[in-house]
Amino acid sequence: EVKIIEPDVFGDHRGWFMETWSLPKYESLHFNSMQDNESFTAKKGTLRGIHFQQDPMAQAKIVRVVRGAVMDVAMSISSALTEVHPVAPDRDGRAQFYIPRGFGHGFVTLTDDVDFCYKADNLYDHPSDRSIRFDDPAIGVDWGVTDPILSDKDKNAPLLADSDCNFVYGKGE
């Protein structure tokens, strides 16, 4: 299940402090962190996604915006169901978005200079790396941009119907 995680934030006249990871607090997610990643995106209107890794290298992720703002999307992918979960922009960098295995993930930048952190429960595996086309009408995500800045990978991603996705998880499975 996709979840928004609101960490405890402790602040005073100097600023604030929060834990972005604590095994006892996140234990209910059954998430074992294997890899941390960070991306920087220079321009507003850049779209990254929808990305995932095939089984057995599928990844669950906990993601968070450190600087800037994004609209974040997780999409359940299985033979039984396709369900999209858009997340409102988080401008203060505190909320975290948990994306389980069996979900594709993407985001569009709403500001320039976006730093985005990912905690993943499995290592990156290039042969397992997959994408689904961001503007697939079967998915119907309103990204809020008409001409997004895209990588070649995202421009050439297949439609969901043409994907070789091999997930056996997801809601309804």
Number of C-alpha atoms within 10 A of each C-alpha: 12 17 14 13 16 11 14 12 11 10 10 7 5 6 7 9 11 11 11 18 12 8 12 7 10 13 10 8 13 11 19 15 16 12 13 15 11 13 11 13 18 13 15 19 22 22 25 21 25 21 21 26 26 19 16 10 18 24 25 27 25 24 24 25 24 18 18 20 25 27 17 24 22 24 25 24 23 19 14 12 13 15 14 17 16 17 15 11 17 18 15 12 16 18 19 20 21 22 24 26 26 26 30 24 25 21 23 25 27 20 17 17 15 22 19 21 20 19 22 24 21 20 14 17 12 9 9 14 14 20 25 27 20 26 16 14 10 10 16 10 15 10 19 11 14 8 9 17 17 16 13 8 15 20 16 13 21 17 16 18 10 10 13 12 20 15 20 15 17 20 16 8 10
